Amino acid sequence: MSIPEVEKVLSPPLSGYRPLDGAYDEAVTAGEPRAHWRKLIGALERHGPGDLTARRDSAAKLLREHGVTYNVYGDTQGLGRSWALDVVPMVIPADEWRRVAAGLCQRARLLNLILADFYGPQRLTRDGFLPPALLYANPAFLRPCHGIAAPGNIFLFLHAVDLARSPDGQWWALADRTQAPSGAGYALENRIVLSRVLPDEFRECGVERLADFFKTMRDTLRGLAGRSAGQPSVVLLTPGPYNETYFEHVYLARYLGFPLVQGSDLTVRDRRVFLKTLEGLQPVDVILRRADDTFCDPLELRADSFLGVPGLLEAARAGNVAIANAPGSGAVETPALAAFLPGLARHLLGEELNLPSVATWWCGQEKELAYVREHLGELVVKRTFLRGGGQPIFAGAMTEPVRAELLAEIERSPGEFVAQERVPLSSAPVWQEGSLAPRPVIVRAYICATPDGFAVMPGGLARFSTTAGNMVVSMQSGGGSKDTWVLADGPVSQLTLLPPQSQIIRLDRAAAELPSRVADNLFWMGRYAERLEDTVRVLRCVLMRLTGEAGPEETPDLAALVQTLVDIDLFPAKFREGHTLAAVEREVYALIYQTHRLGALREVLARLNNIAFALRDRFSTDTWGILTKLQVDARPKPGRILVPEALALLNAIIADLAAFAGMEMENMTRGHGWRFLDIGRRIERAMNIMTLVGAALAAESARSSVLEPVLEIADSIMTYRRRYFAQPQWPTAVDVLLADDSNPRSLAFQVLALADHVANLPREAGHRRPVEARQIDVLRGLLRQIDPARLAGEQPDGYGSGLGDLLKRIALELRHLSDALTERYFTHAATRAS
């Protein structure tokens, strides 16, 4: 389908569009669309307001389905804040982008040389090209990194520059991001979504593709390993799921084909970095880090960091691992450096700076301080050593007394402040409330190192502010994003990082390496999911027996059940001496609705949610939807608490947990991750069964009365009734709950499942049977001692101490099995031969 061009007049949807006064408008000039926008504007006109709104909603739906989030600390939307994408892209012509890209490459070369000097000879400060205070007073300059060589002399593997356009159309560099630049993954996701929402427009406009840039990233990272033979091991180091850009870390790791790891997944042995996997320690050659500089190594940098790897700098110092970007690269993020870049470009490159920075005055120099003192109301003030200068201070918007206080603070510590010219940002059309409106916009461009220099992404992450008068453009303050379309002036590359259909892919069903932390989290997710279900079933069993109860009397099974719940530490000990039905009801409500009580429904659910979020990248969209529904269904309804509403909440949670278990059994590949998820579930279920039966045995009165509630909690009441058509008795109940290996809820079934999992876990060849396999042998031997008929003897209403003691021994061995699995596969603290 061909896209018609706009000839002259601003017809809908631009008929009501009014560019901002005093700002360069990206789409419109002199009342007409700019030449490179005409095809797109024509397409928007053809679609009409209703269609554009529908396409915007489709983009939002795709983003939700892809799980795209941007987490803001303290945000009321928590860790699932949706990513905002405008349906109208930012369009830049090819010739203009070539000039910008040349300036970006020059800027990256310059900053890389500055970093090489900072962590090498430091001639720039010694020879007077840079004030020493900008280096030695800079907290981002990491002294432990001095002297650490960067592989290939690439200190700056990935560099991001925030670009803005002045009213005369000149591109300016606002800020550099050099520690661990974010946003490239969001730019890629924006492109994928918008090319689906506007497929014809994307094709007809001839937009440059992004895959070449990410291929360059991947190839450069592999080349940093410096090994002539073999496949280098590259990992992406993330601070974890609570980082604001965690989605991007997951997304880039998948797209580039690198394992996503956290600091706890890595360990340093003999000055080498290793990835802790279920198969053992695997060497790591290259780390693409997204953790900030000071968090990378708690041994030499920030001692309170749990995000880094102890000994990482020593491994880099020995040349055994390449880190991109090099630790300490944040030293050139200070906005004060912009004032010195033109002179440094002439000195280090022998060239004039092609891409100018916004006019900058560092107040640590007397002449510059005098200028700032005189023109403060016209300038934007930033902190010298906060990352990116922190939040800009618009002095012109201050009252005279407040501005005087700011000037006094600058006078007291001039080296701590930078002032920059206030340049109105350009505006771009944004689709809001059924029409196009101009909004201030900036573009974050990305530059990647190559063996021969630097390459620029043909596009970037465009961001806009929410209101026309807001010059602070930030996703954290609620701004939105745009896809950036750089138009090609020739054939568009069709490269993709996915294998082409013509390429024969080698069949490979081997389990991929699984980091020990992931296996550990899956193990505990299985345990918490089962623990939550058990808690819900217990509380539901009590509530169902409270429904319809009247008067001071209670049924024998409820009395026995309350005593059992005291024995499993779910009810307080005071209920053993006596209680009322009202007190029992209040206690159940407390266990349902209180958030910080240990073992309560919401406390267990919070643990499950935390682990689920840490494993977000391991679940399909459907599975994640079930986990999200579980959180929603567990929210209490406003108003007075009633038994029917509480029962409905518990039933909804059980249904959600059943759906999650179904997705686990039917959709997860039978790899090691699935096995550890199910191992956790089986161990927890076995412990719950034994705890419940043991507490029922301890109920000295009405032992038979408690059997029906116990069978109900264990989800085995229908199994029992189908077999015996009689009131529960201990011998038959023990058989169903403990010894029947065909009942998925029985102890015997859990032990058999655990035996199968343990037999299929990775182990080193040539070593004797591991501890966990021997633990399974012990459990099987104890299981054979459960003989319901023999243990019952002449007491059909109960057992003596024999069964209780046996259950305690089985519980102890299950704990030993859990410890053995933790030691071998999660901590790597002991030798693999055991």
Secondary structure, 3 states (H helix, E strand, C coil): CCCCCCCCCCCCCCCCCCCCCCCCECCEECCEECHHHHHHHHHHHHHHHHHHHHHHHHHHHHHHHCCCECCCCCCCCHHHCECCECCCCEEECHHHHHHHHHHHHHHHHHHHHHHHHHCCCCHHHHCCCCCCHHHHCCCCCCHHHCCCCCHHHCCCCEEEEEEEECCCCCEEEEEEECCCCCCHHHHHHHHHHHHHHCHHHHHHHCECCCHHHHHHHHHHHHHCCCCCCCCCCEEEECCCCCCCCHHHHHHHHHHHCCCEECHHHEEEECCEEEEEECCEEEECCEEEECCCHHHCCCCCCCCCCCCCCCCHHHHHHCCCCEEECCCCHHHHCCHHHHHCHHHHHHHHCCCCCCCCECCEEECCCHHHHHHHHHHHHHEEEEECCCHHHCCCEEHHHCCHHHHHHHHHHHHHCHHHEEEEECCCCCEEEEEECCEEEEEEEEEEEEEEEECCEEEECCCCEEEECCCCCCCCCCCCCCCEEEEEEEECCCCCCCCCCCCCCCCCCCCCCCCCCCEHHHHHHHHHHHHHHHHHHHHHHHHHHHHHHHCCCCCCCCCHHHHHHHHHHHHCCCCCCHHHHCCCHHHHHHHHHHHHHCCCCCCCHHHHHHHHHHHHHHCHHHCCHHHHHHHHHHHHHCCCCCCCCCHHHHHHHHHHHHHHHHHHHHHHHHHCCCCHHHHHHHHHHHHHHHHHHHHHHHHHHHCCCCCCCCHHHHHHHCCCHHHHHHHHCCCCCHHHHHHHHHHCCCCCCCHHHHHHHHHHHHHCCCCCCCCCCCHHHHHHHHHHHHHHCCCHHHHHCCCCCCCCHHHHHHHHHHHHHHHHHHHHHHHHHHHCCCCCCC
